[in-house]
Amino acid sequence: MKPIIQVGNSIIRQKARRVTDISSPETRSVIASLIAHMRHHGLIGMAGPQIGSELQIFVTEIRKTATRKAVKEASVLCVYINPRIIALSKTKTLLYEGCGSLAHGQLFGPVKRPSKITIQAYDADGKPFTVSADGLLAKCIQHEYDHLQGIVCLDKFTDLRKVMSREEYLKR
């Protein structure tokens, strides 16, 4: 399995391009690779640019991982193609975020994001869907959506003095 693309690689800062053929071999390959990488690296989301793809695709799967030992709000695997955020709550919450593209998930920092989100996208079969989410899933969707815009959570850390290593984060 190829390593996750890290901050510093130019593809991480580029806006991803729309998928024009959801059933293409390239799209199918990107989806399979995103799922495999997310699960292999113990992440709860992964976006195209993190595996070197310029396509607007990301996946989420809220579940227990080495970093998230207890998950109250598990979610099924979901594929988002050409996503579009249509609503964000005015209420925001602070949550520590890590990222596979930040030294392979070894840095965590505080990020304030809208508490609730509604997003429209296409699934892996090309069917349009709309989902509203709150809690960890809402944060994960926003985090992965940001990757498609060339934004990483490092850009959104609210206090660089509170950034910590994965090891320190797990001790909390």
N, CA, C and O atoms as a DFTB+ gen file, in Angstrom:
688 C
 N C O
     1  1       0.848      -1.185       0.000
     2  2       0.000       0.000       0.000
     3  2       0.890       1.243       0.000
     4  3       1.847       1.344       0.768
     5  1       0.554       2.177      -0.872
     6  2       1.339       3.411      -0.961
     7  2       1.125       4.253       0.301
     8  3       0.061       4.186       0.917
     9  1       2.130       5.045       0.688
    10  2       1.955       5.910       1.858
    11  2       0.942       7.019       1.582
    12  3       0.677       7.366       0.431
    13  1       0.387       7.562       2.653
    14  2      -0.534       8.694       2.552
    15  2       0.271       9.925       2.146
    16  3       1.360      10.164       2.669
    17  1      -0.273      10.707       1.209
    18  2       0.372      11.949       0.780
    19  2       0.414      12.908       1.969
    20  3      -0.585      13.095       2.663
    21  1       1.575      13.508       2.194
    22  2       1.775      14.369       3.357
    23  2       1.738      15.858       2.997
    24  3       1.954      16.245       1.849
    25  1       1.458      16.677       4.010
    26  2       1.512      18.130       3.852
    27  2       2.903      18.482       3.326
    28  3       3.912      17.959       3.800
    29  1       2.936      19.363       2.356
    30  2       4.182      19.707       1.677
    31  2       4.139      19.255       0.238
    32  3       4.756      19.871      -0.631
    33  1       3.402      18.164      -0.025
    34  2       3.184      17.715      -1.399
    35  2       2.121      18.625      -2.003
    36  3       1.082      18.856      -1.384
    37  1       2.363      19.137      -3.189
    38  2       1.481      20.140      -3.796
    39  2       0.050      19.660      -4.015
    40  3      -0.871      20.476      -4.024
    41  1      -0.158      18.364      -4.192
    42  2      -1.522      17.887      -4.445
    43  2      -2.444      18.129      -3.242
    44  3      -3.652      18.295      -3.408
    45  1      -1.874      18.150      -2.044
    46  2      -2.686      18.378      -0.837
    47  2      -3.298      19.776      -0.847
    48  3      -4.357      19.990      -0.257
    49  1      -2.654      20.712      -1.501
    50  2      -3.131      22.107      -1.513
    51  2      -3.929      22.463      -2.774
    52  3      -4.338      23.614      -2.932
    53  1      -4.153      21.512      -3.658
    54  2      -4.911      21.785      -4.883
    55  2      -6.387      21.472      -4.678
    56  3      -6.744      20.574      -3.916
    57  1      -7.241      22.228      -5.369
    58  2      -8.666      21.908      -5.379
    59  2      -8.864      20.682      -6.260
    60  3      -8.328      20.595      -7.364
    61  1      -9.638      19.746      -5.751
    62  2      -9.927      18.536      -6.520
    63  2     -10.913      18.851      -7.640
    64  3     -11.657      19.829      -7.572
    65  1     -10.908      18.013      -8.664
    66  2     -11.799      18.238      -9.807
    67  2     -12.996      17.293      -9.733
    68  3     -12.921      16.196      -9.181
    69  1     -14.096      17.760     -10.308
    70  2     -15.333      16.976     -10.298
    71  2     -15.150      15.642     -11.026
    72  3     -14.415      15.540     -12.009
    73  1     -15.833      14.639     -10.516
    74  2     -15.875      13.342     -11.175
    75  2     -16.892      13.449     -12.308
    76  3     -18.028      13.867     -12.084
    77  1     -16.494      13.078     -13.511
    78  2     -17.416      13.154     -14.650
    79  2     -18.017      11.797     -15.006
    80  3     -19.066      11.729     -15.647
    81  1     -17.348      10.711     -14.589
    82  2     -17.862       9.369     -14.870
    83  2     -17.700       8.503     -13.628
    84  3     -16.627       7.963     -13.356
    85  1     -18.789       8.388     -12.886
    86  2     -18.742       7.653     -11.618
    87  2     -18.449       6.173     -11.828
    88  3     -17.860       5.532     -10.957
    89  1     -18.844       5.633     -12.945
    90  2     -18.641       4.199     -13.188
    91  2     -17.295       3.876     -13.847
    92  3     -17.031       2.720     -14.177
    93  1     -16.453       4.880     -14.039
    94  2     -15.163       4.643     -14.708
    95  2     -14.237       3.791     -13.840
    96  3     -14.353       3.794     -12.614
    97  1     -13.328       3.073     -14.470
    98  2     -12.338       2.300     -13.705
    99  2     -11.512       3.188     -12.765
   100  3     -11.171       2.767     -11.660
   101  1     -11.188       4.419     -13.199
   102  2     -10.416       5.326     -12.342
   103  2     -11.190       5.649     -11.065
   104  3     -10.632       5.599      -9.969
   105  1     -12.476       5.981     -11.205
   106  2     -13.294       6.315     -10.035
   107  2     -13.408       5.112      -9.112
   108  3     -13.262       5.250      -7.898
   109  1     -13.665       3.947      -9.664
   110  2     -13.782       2.717      -8.869
   111  2     -12.475       2.435      -8.115
   112  3     -12.489       2.037      -6.950
   113  1     -11.369       2.646      -8.792
   114  2     -10.060       2.409      -8.180
   115  2      -9.802       3.380      -7.031
   116  3      -9.285       2.985      -5.987
   117  1     -10.161       4.651      -7.221
   118  2      -9.969       5.654      -6.170
   119  2     -10.816       5.295      -4.947
   120  3     -10.328       5.360      -3.818
   121  1     -12.067       4.922      -5.159
   122  2     -12.937       4.559      -4.039
   123  2     -12.358       3.379      -3.269
   124  3     -12.265       3.427      -2.043
   125  1     -11.971       2.330      -3.971
   126  2     -11.399       1.141      -3.316
   127  2     -10.127       1.492      -2.557
   128  3      -9.911       1.004      -1.448
   129  1      -9.291       2.328      -3.142
   130  2      -8.044       2.727      -2.494
   131  2      -8.300       3.580      -1.251
   132  3      -7.631       3.413      -0.231
   133  1      -9.263       4.487      -1.338
   134  2      -9.600       5.317      -0.174
   135  2     -10.056       4.455       1.005
   136  3      -9.616       4.653       2.137
   137  1     -10.930       3.511       0.731
   138  2     -11.436       2.635       1.795
   139  2     -10.292       1.815       2.384
   140  3     -10.155       1.723       3.604
   141  1      -9.481       1.227       1.527
   142  2      -8.361       0.400       1.993
   143  2      -7.379       1.213       2.834
   144  3      -6.954       0.769       3.900
   145  1      -7.018       2.410       2.351
   146  2      -6.079       3.256       3.089
   147  2      -6.668       3.703       4.430
   148  3      -5.989       3.656       5.456
   149  1      -7.925       4.134       4.420
   150  2      -8.565       4.593       5.661
   151  2      -8.529       3.484       6.709
   152  3      -8.150       3.718       7.856
   153  1      -8.916       2.305       6.318
   154  2      -8.960       1.187       7.274
   155  2      -7.560       0.736       7.676
   156  3      -7.311       0.475       8.853
   157  1      -6.656       0.643       6.729
   158  2      -5.288       0.209       7.021
   159  2      -4.593       1.144       8.015
   160  3      -3.867       0.695       8.902
   161  1      -4.824       2.438       7.856
   162  2      -4.153       3.422       8.706
   163  2      -4.965       3.797       9.951
   164  3      -4.554       4.676      10.709
   165  1      -6.092       3.152      10.169
   166  2      -6.879       3.385      11.374
   167  2      -7.508       4.769      11.420
   168  3      -7.588       5.381      12.485
   169  1      -7.955       5.265      10.270
   170  2      -8.572       6.583      10.202
   171  2     -10.081       6.438      10.074
   172  3     -10.584       5.347       9.807
   173  1     -10.813       7.552      10.268
   174  2     -12.272       7.520      10.142
   175  2     -12.753       8.238       8.878
   176  3     -13.955       8.329       8.625
   177  1     -11.817       8.739       8.102
   178  2     -12.140       9.400       6.842
   179  2     -10.886       9.513       6.003
   180  3      -9.769       9.471       6.518
   181  1     -11.086       9.658       4.696
   182  2      -9.953       9.795       3.784
   183  2     -10.472      10.448       2.510
   184  3     -11.564      10.128       2.039
   185  1      -9.683      11.364       1.956
   186  2     -10.072      12.099       0.747
   187  2      -9.082      11.843      -0.385
   188  3      -7.909      11.548      -0.157
   189  1      -9.585      11.962      -1.601
   190  2      -8.792      11.709      -2.798
   191  2      -7.381      12.258      -2.789
   192  3      -6.440      11.512      -3.059
   193  1      -7.194      13.561      -2.483
   194  2      -5.835      14.107      -2.517
   195  2      -4.849      13.369      -1.601
   196  3      -3.646      13.380      -1.862
   197  1      -5.335      12.740      -0.551
   198  2      -4.444      12.043       0.380
   199  2      -3.830      10.776      -0.210
   200  3      -2.857      10.238       0.317
   201  1      -4.418      10.308      -1.317
   202  2      -3.844       9.131      -1.979
   203  2      -3.324       9.498      -3.373
   204  3      -3.004       8.624      -4.179
   205  1      -3.245      10.806      -3.638
   206  2      -2.703      11.259      -4.905
   207  2      -3.731      11.430      -6.006
   208  3      -3.363      11.636      -7.162
   209  1      -5.000      11.350      -5.677
   210  2      -6.059      11.529      -6.672
   211  2      -6.544      12.973      -6.668
   212  3      -6.664      13.597      -5.614
   213  1      -6.814      13.484      -7.838
   214  2      -7.341      14.846      -7.957
   215  2      -8.864      14.865      -8.036
   216  3      -9.455      15.907      -8.321
   217  1      -9.503      13.726      -7.786
   218  2     -10.961      13.637      -7.909
   219  2     -11.673      14.018      -6.613
   220  3     -11.162      13.794      -5.516
   221  1     -12.868      14.600      -6.764
   222  2     -13.694      14.998      -5.614
   223  2     -14.407      13.776      -5.039
   224  3     -15.592      13.548      -5.282
   225  1     -13.655      13.011      -4.281
   226  2     -14.204      11.820      -3.624
   227  2     -13.610      11.748      -2.224
   228  3     -12.412      11.953      -2.029
   229  1     -14.478      11.450      -1.247
   230  2     -13.976      11.095       0.076
   231  2     -14.862      10.028       0.682
   232  3     -15.987       9.805       0.234
   233  1     -14.342       9.368       1.708
   234  2     -15.087       8.329       2.414
   235  2     -15.048       8.621       3.907
   236  3     -14.106       9.233       4.410
   237  1     -16.089       8.172       4.609
   238  2     -16.120       8.267       6.073
   239  2     -16.620       6.943       6.636
   240  3     -17.396       6.231       5.999
   241  1     -16.164       6.634       7.831
   242  2     -16.630       5.458       8.558
   243  2     -16.255       5.668      10.033
   244  3     -15.131       5.388      10.449
   245  1     -17.205       6.156      10.793
   246  2     -16.944       6.399      12.214
   247  2     -16.984       5.056      12.929
   248  3     -18.016       4.386      12.959
   249  1     -15.849       4.671      13.504
   250  2     -15.725       3.389      14.183
   251  2     -14.578       3.470      15.181
   252  3     -13.838       4.454      15.208
   253  1     -14.435       2.452      15.985
   254  2     -13.316       2.401      16.919
   255  2     -12.023       2.266      16.134
   256  3     -11.938       1.510      15.167
   257  1     -11.018       3.015      16.570
   258  2      -9.675       2.931      15.981
   259  2      -8.678       2.998      17.129
   260  3      -9.076       3.110      18.289
   261  1      -7.403       2.932      16.822
   262  2      -6.384       3.044      17.871
   263  2      -6.465       4.398      18.571
   264  3      -6.153       4.506      19.757
   265  1      -6.885       5.428      17.838
   266  2      -6.992       6.769      18.420
   267  2      -8.335       6.990      19.093
   268  3      -8.415       7.697      20.097
   269  1      -9.378       6.405      18.561
   270  2     -10.737       6.573      19.105
   271  2     -11.188       5.242      19.684
   272  3     -11.798       4.421      19.000
   273  1     -10.875       5.048      20.956
   274  2     -11.166       3.777      21.624
   275  2     -12.660       3.578      21.861
   276  3     -13.169       2.462      21.758
   277  1     -13.353       4.658      22.176
   278  2     -14.788       4.576      22.439
   279  2     -15.512       5.476      21.443
   280  3     -15.205       6.661      21.316
   281  1     -16.465       4.898      20.750
   282  2     -17.239       5.663      19.771
   283  2     -18.716       5.448      20.074
   284  3     -19.242       4.345      19.922
   285  1     -19.368       6.509      20.500
   286  2     -20.792       6.435      20.822
   287  2     -21.646       6.476      19.568
   288  3     -22.766       5.966      19.548
   289  1     -21.115       7.078      18.538
   290  2     -21.916       7.382      17.357
   291  2     -21.335       6.767      16.085
   292  3     -21.064       7.474      15.115
   293  1     -21.148       5.464      16.097
   294  2     -20.583       4.790      14.931
   295  2     -21.475       5.014      13.711
   296  3     -22.689       5.173      13.836
   297  1     -20.855       5.023      12.532
   298  2     -21.612       5.177      11.294
   299  2     -21.117       4.156      10.276
   300  3     -19.997       3.654      10.372
   301  1     -21.950       3.867       9.327
   302  2     -21.571       2.929       8.266
   303  2     -20.630       3.628       7.292
   304  3     -20.542       4.856       7.259
   305  1     -19.939       2.833       6.511
   306  2     -19.076       3.360       5.461
   307  2     -19.920       4.163       4.479
   308  3     -20.979       3.709       4.044
   309  1     -19.448       5.356       4.134
   310  2     -20.168       6.191       3.180
   311  2     -19.167       6.788       2.190
   312  3     -18.099       7.263       2.576
   313  1     -19.530       6.754       0.915
   314  2     -18.723       7.322      -0.166
   315  2     -19.408       8.605      -0.625
   316  3     -20.613       8.614      -0.875
   317  1     -18.644       9.680      -0.734
   318  2     -19.151      10.985      -1.166
   319  2     -18.425      11.375      -2.445
   320  3     -17.208      11.557      -2.444
   321  1     -19.175      11.503      -3.541
   322  2     -18.604      11.904      -4.821
   323  2     -19.205      13.258      -5.204
   324  3     -20.417      13.455      -5.122
   325  1     -18.350      14.175      -5.618
   326  2     -18.785      15.546      -5.968
   327  2     -19.661      16.155      -4.874
   328  3     -20.755      16.642      -5.160
   329  1     -19.191      16.131      -3.620
   330  2     -20.017      16.635      -2.521
   331  2     -20.189      18.150      -2.555
   332  3     -19.359      18.889      -3.085
   333  1     -21.299      18.575      -1.969
   334  2     -21.596      20.005      -1.872
   335  2     -22.268      20.253      -0.526
   336  3     -23.329      19.695      -0.247
   337  1     -21.656      21.082       0.301
   338  2     -22.254      21.435       1.587
   339  2     -23.398      22.408       1.315
   340  3     -23.219      23.417       0.633
   341  1     -24.574      22.092       1.854
   342  2     -25.727      22.961       1.620
   343  2     -26.194      23.674       2.891
   344  3     -26.959      24.635       2.809
   345  1     -25.747      23.219       4.057
   346  2     -26.111      23.915       5.299
   347  2     -25.087      23.619       6.388
   348  3     -24.592      22.500       6.517
   349  1     -24.786      24.656       7.169
   350  2     -23.907      24.550       8.336
   351  2     -24.595      25.262       9.487
   352  3     -25.176      26.331       9.298
   353  1     -24.534      24.684      10.672
   354  2     -25.145      25.340      11.825
   355  2     -24.318      26.545      12.241
   356  3     -23.117      26.610      11.980
   357  1     -24.971      27.488      12.884
   358  2     -24.253      28.645      13.420
   359  2     -23.496      28.248      14.682
   360  3     -22.449      28.815      14.995
   361  1     -24.036      27.271      15.397
   362  2     -23.386      26.773      16.607
   363  2     -22.141      25.987      16.221
   364  3     -22.177      25.147      15.322
   365  1     -21.046      26.268      16.907
   366  2     -19.791      25.577      16.622
   367  2     -19.309      24.856      17.873
   368  3     -19.616      25.254      18.997
   369  1     -18.556      23.797      17.657
   370  2     -17.946      23.061      18.763
   371  2     -16.466      22.847      18.467
   372  3     -16.038      22.807      17.313
   373  1     -15.710      22.712      19.533
   374  2     -14.268      22.507      19.433
   375  2     -13.969      21.026      19.610
   376  3     -14.470      20.389      20.537
   377  1     -13.159      20.489      18.727
   378  2     -12.765      19.092      18.800
   379  2     -11.320      18.992      18.336
   380  3     -10.911      19.681      17.401
   381  1     -10.550      18.134      18.991
   382  2      -9.184      17.902      18.524
   383  2      -9.237      17.039      17.268
   384  3      -9.940      16.030      17.219
   385  1      -8.476      17.458      16.248
   386  2      -8.421      16.719      14.999
   387  2      -6.994      16.314      14.690
   388  3      -6.037      17.040      14.957
   389  1      -6.892      15.139      14.125
   390  2      -5.640      14.669      13.577
   391  2      -5.861      14.417      12.102
   392  3      -6.983      14.534      11.609
   393  1      -4.800      14.073      11.395
   394  2      -4.934      13.850       9.954
   395  2      -3.808      12.937       9.488
   396  3      -2.652      13.096       9.879
   397  1      -4.171      11.989       8.654
   398  2      -3.163      11.101       8.096
   399  2      -2.114      11.828       7.279
   400  3      -1.024      11.301       7.060
   401  1      -2.434      13.048       6.821
   402  2      -1.484      13.834       6.028
   403  2      -0.619      14.758       6.876
   404  3       0.190      15.518       6.346
   405  1      -0.791      14.692       8.188
   406  2       0.068      15.462       9.105
   407  2       0.988      14.482       9.807
   408  3       0.671      13.951      10.871
   409  1       2.113      14.259       9.197
   410  2       3.102      13.327       9.747
   411  2       2.443      11.996      10.084
   412  3       2.625      11.448      11.171
   413  1       1.667      11.486       9.118
   414  2       0.991      10.189       9.244
   415  2       0.109      10.105      10.494
   416  3       0.085       9.083      11.181
   417  1      -0.606      11.179      10.775
   418  2      -1.575      11.169      11.875
   419  2      -0.966      11.322      13.249
   420  3      -1.593      10.955      14.243
   421  1       0.224      11.846      13.328
   422  2       0.892      11.952      14.624
   423  2       0.706      13.304      15.307
   424  3       1.201      13.501      16.416
   425  1       0.002      14.240      14.668
   426  2      -0.260      15.548      15.271
   427  2      -1.752      15.773      15.422
   428  3      -2.535      15.444      14.530
   429  1      -2.142      16.339      16.561
   430  2      -3.532      16.671      16.841
   431  2      -3.607      18.106      17.328
   432  3      -2.729      18.574      18.053
   433  1      -4.673      18.805      16.921
   434  2      -4.849      20.184      17.364
   435  2      -6.323      20.535      17.439
   436  3      -7.163      19.863      16.841
   437  1      -6.636      21.608      18.188
   438  2      -8.030      22.022      18.355
   439  2      -8.573      22.727      17.112
   440  3      -7.936      23.630      16.570
   441  1      -9.759      22.301      16.670
   442  2     -10.413      22.896      15.506
   443  2     -11.868      23.174      15.878
   444  3     -12.569      22.304      16.394
   445  1     -12.301      24.387      15.608
   446  2     -13.692      24.770      15.859
   447  2     -14.438      24.702      14.540
   448  3     -14.056      25.349      13.566
   449  1     -15.510      23.909      14.515
   450  2     -16.302      23.725      13.296
   451  2     -17.791      23.786      13.632
   452  3     -18.183      23.589      14.782
   453  1     -18.618      24.061      12.618
   454  2     -20.063      23.991      12.843
   455  2     -20.455      22.630      13.422
   456  3     -19.915      21.599      13.020
   457  1     -21.387      22.633      14.356
   458  2     -21.810      21.409      15.036
   459  2     -22.623      20.487      14.143
   460  3     -22.573      19.264      14.281
   461  1     -23.376      21.089      13.221
   462  2     -24.237      20.300      12.335
   463  2     -23.977      20.701      10.889
   464  3     -23.601      21.835      10.594
   465  1     -24.187      19.744      10.005
   466  2     -23.927      19.964       8.587
   467  2     -24.941      19.178       7.752
   468  3     -25.418      18.118       8.157
   469  1     -25.252      19.721       6.592
   470  2     -26.025      18.977       5.600
   471  2     -25.227      19.019       4.300
   472  3     -24.772      20.077       3.865
   473  1     -25.069      17.860       3.699
   474  2     -24.255      17.735       2.494
   475  2     -25.003      16.914       1.447
   476  3     -25.734      15.981       1.777
   477  1     -24.810      17.272       0.199
   478  2     -25.338      16.505      -0.923
   479  2     -24.155      15.921      -1.684
   480  3     -23.111      16.559      -1.820
   481  1     -24.332      14.704      -2.175
   482  2     -23.262      14.048      -2.934
   483  2     -23.869      12.903      -3.735
   484  3     -25.079      12.678      -3.717
   485  1     -23.006      12.194      -4.430
   486  2     -23.387      10.971      -5.120
   487  2     -22.678       9.819      -4.426
   488  3     -21.544       9.960      -3.967
   489  1     -23.356       8.676      -4.354
   490  2     -22.726       7.513      -3.745
   491  2     -21.937       6.743      -4.806
   492  3     -21.842       7.180      -5.953
   493  1     -21.380       5.614      -4.425
   494  2     -20.525       4.840      -5.330
   495  2     -21.282       4.294      -6.537
   496  3     -20.670       3.927      -7.540
   497  1     -22.612       4.239      -6.443
   498  2     -23.430       3.775      -7.558
   499  2     -23.950       4.925      -8.416
   500  3     -24.684       4.704      -9.380
   501  1     -23.569       6.151      -8.064
   502  2     -24.009       7.318      -8.826
   503  2     -25.361       7.853      -8.417
   504  3     -25.930       8.699      -9.107
   505  1     -25.887       7.367      -7.293
   506  2     -27.183       7.849      -6.818
   507  2     -26.975       9.078      -5.934
   508  3     -26.130       9.069      -5.038
   509  1     -27.755      10.145      -6.192
   510  2     -27.630      11.330      -5.343
   511  2     -28.224      11.066      -3.957
   512  3     -29.203      10.334      -3.812
   513  1     -27.608      11.680      -2.944
   514  2     -28.149      11.575      -1.588
   515  2     -27.855      12.855      -0.836
   516  3     -26.964      13.623      -1.199
   517  1     -28.619      13.066       0.212
   518  2     -28.416      14.188       1.119
   519  2     -28.337      13.608       2.518
   520  3     -29.143      12.754       2.887
   521  1     -27.374      14.064       3.295
   522  2     -27.256      13.601       4.670
   523  2     -27.035      14.800       5.579
   524  3     -26.282      15.720       5.256
   525  1     -27.710      14.767       6.723
   526  2     -27.478      15.751       7.780
   527  2     -26.784      15.018       8.912
   528  3     -27.164      13.899       9.259
   529  1     -25.783      15.634       9.480
   530  2     -25.009      14.973      10.522
   531  2     -24.635      15.966      11.614
   532  3     -24.572      17.175      11.390
   533  1     -24.389      15.423      12.796
   534  2     -23.836      16.214      13.885
   535  2     -22.750      15.373      14.553
   536  3     -22.442      14.272      14.097
   537  1     -22.185      15.885      15.610
   538  2     -21.157      15.147      16.325
   539  2     -19.929      14.853      15.489
   540  3     -19.547      15.635      14.618
   541  1     -19.321      13.722      15.766
   542  2     -18.064      13.351      15.120
   543  2     -18.216      13.179      13.607
   544  3     -17.308      13.531      12.855
   545  1     -19.346      12.645      13.155
   546  2     -19.538      12.490      11.714
   547  2     -19.551      13.850      11.014
   548  3     -18.968      14.000       9.940
   549  1     -20.212      14.835      11.614
   550  2     -20.230      16.185      11.017
   551  2     -18.814      16.739      10.916
   552  3     -18.451      17.340       9.905
   553  1     -18.024      16.540      11.951
   554  2     -16.639      17.024      11.935
   555  2     -15.829      16.305      10.861
   556  3     -15.059      16.929      10.131
   557  1     -16.010      14.995      10.771
   558  2     -15.266      14.194       9.799
   559  2     -15.621      14.609       8.373
   560  3     -14.736      14.755       7.530
   561  1     -16.901      14.796       8.101
   562  2     -17.324      15.224       6.761
   563  2     -16.676      16.557       6.406
   564  3     -16.160      16.720       5.300
   565  1     -16.698      17.511       7.337
   566  2     -16.104      18.824       7.065
   567  2     -14.602      18.713       6.841
   568  3     -14.052      19.368       5.957
   569  1     -13.946      17.891       7.635
   570  2     -12.505      17.685       7.512
   571  2     -12.164      17.134       6.120
   572  3     -11.271      17.647       5.447
   573  1     -12.874      16.097       5.700
   574  2     -12.590      15.483       4.396
   575  2     -12.987      16.408       3.247
   576  3     -12.290      16.475       2.235
   577  1     -14.092      17.114       3.399
   578  2     -14.514      18.081       2.380
   579  2     -13.437      19.150       2.198
   580  3     -13.142      19.560       1.076
   581  1     -12.854      19.596       3.313
   582  2     -11.772      20.579       3.242
   583  2     -10.621      20.072       2.375
   584  3     -10.042      20.837       1.604
   585  1     -10.289      18.797       2.497
   586  2      -9.203      18.244       1.668
   587  2      -9.485      18.459       0.178
   588  3      -8.566      18.713      -0.600
   589  1     -10.745      18.358      -0.209
   590  2     -11.093      18.544      -1.621
   591  2     -10.951      19.997      -2.056
   592  3     -10.904      20.298      -3.249
   593  1     -10.882      20.902      -1.068
   594  2     -10.707      22.328      -1.349
   595  2      -9.245      22.759      -1.201
   596  3      -8.930      23.936      -1.375
   597  1      -8.355      21.825      -0.883
   598  2      -6.939      22.149      -0.695
   599  2      -6.632      22.671       0.697
   600  3      -5.618      23.336       0.906
   601  1      -7.509      22.369       1.652
   602  2      -7.362      22.843       3.034
   603  2      -7.076      21.645       3.931
   604  3      -7.698      20.594       3.780
   605  1      -6.141      21.797       4.861
   606  2      -5.883      20.755       5.863
   607  2      -6.206      21.311       7.247
   608  3      -6.216      22.525       7.448
   609  1      -6.466      20.424       8.190
   610  2      -6.887      20.878       9.519
   611  2      -5.827      21.760      10.181
   612  3      -6.157      22.591      11.026
   613  1      -4.584      21.591       9.813
   614  2      -3.520      22.451      10.321
   615  2      -3.864      23.923      10.083
   616  3      -3.548      24.779      10.909
   617  1      -4.502      24.210       8.967
   618  2      -4.908      25.579       8.637
   619  2      -5.975      26.093       9.601
   620  3      -6.162      27.302       9.736
   621  1      -6.664      25.189      10.261
   622  2      -7.796      25.561      11.113
   623  2      -7.519      25.386      12.605
   624  3      -8.393      25.649      13.430
   625  1      -6.310      24.944      12.957
   626  2      -5.989      24.820      14.378
   627  2      -6.200      26.180      15.035
   628  3      -5.678      27.190      14.562
   629  1      -6.964      26.205      16.125
   630  2      -7.307      27.468      16.771
   631  2      -6.222      27.971      17.708
   632  3      -6.162      29.166      18.000
   633  1      -5.371      27.084      18.178
   634  2      -4.327      27.481      19.117
   635  2      -3.127      26.551      18.936
   636  3      -3.139      25.412      19.403
   637  1      -2.101      27.043      18.260
   638  2      -0.933      26.212      17.976
   639  2      -0.204      25.768      19.244
   640  3       0.548      24.794      19.215
   641  1      -0.418      26.472      20.349
   642  2       0.206      26.064      21.616
   643  2      -0.423      24.787      22.174
   644  3       0.141      24.150      23.063
   645  1      -1.585      24.419      21.652
   646  2      -2.278      23.223      22.139
   647  2      -2.120      22.025      21.204
   648  3      -2.718      20.976      21.442
   649  1      -1.330      22.167      20.158
   650  2      -1.067      21.044      19.267
   651  2      -0.249      20.016      20.043
   652  3       0.662      20.360      20.796
   653  1      -0.595      18.749      19.840
   654  2       0.110      17.691      20.575
   655  2       0.356      16.479      19.698
   656  3      -0.263      16.304      18.648
   657  1       1.269      15.655      20.155
   658  2       1.572      14.416      19.455
   659  2       0.442      13.416      19.689
   660  3      -0.354      13.564      20.616
   661  1       0.387      12.413      18.846
   662  2      -0.609      11.350      19.011
   663  2      -0.461      10.690      20.375
   664  3      -1.454      10.373      21.030
   665  1       0.768      10.488      20.795
   666  2       1.043       9.855      22.085
   667  2       0.424      10.672      23.231
   668  3      -0.220      10.107      24.115
   669  1       0.615      11.975      23.218
   670  2       0.035      12.833      24.265
   671  2      -1.489      12.891      24.156
   672  3      -2.194      12.922      25.164
   673  1      -1.982      12.906      22.919
   674  2      -3.428      12.940      22.700
   675  2      -4.092      11.699      23.327
   676  3      -5.145      11.804      23.956
   677  1      -3.469      10.535      23.150
   678  2      -4.022       9.295      23.685
   679  2      -4.002       9.249      25.201
   680  3      -4.787       8.514      25.799
   681  1      -3.126      10.012      25.839
   682  2      -3.048      10.038      27.306
   683  2      -4.169      10.858      27.932
   684  3      -4.447      10.727      29.124
   685  1      -4.812      11.703      27.132
   686  2      -5.844      12.611      27.657
   687  2      -7.002      11.870      28.250
   688  3      -7.950      12.491      28.733
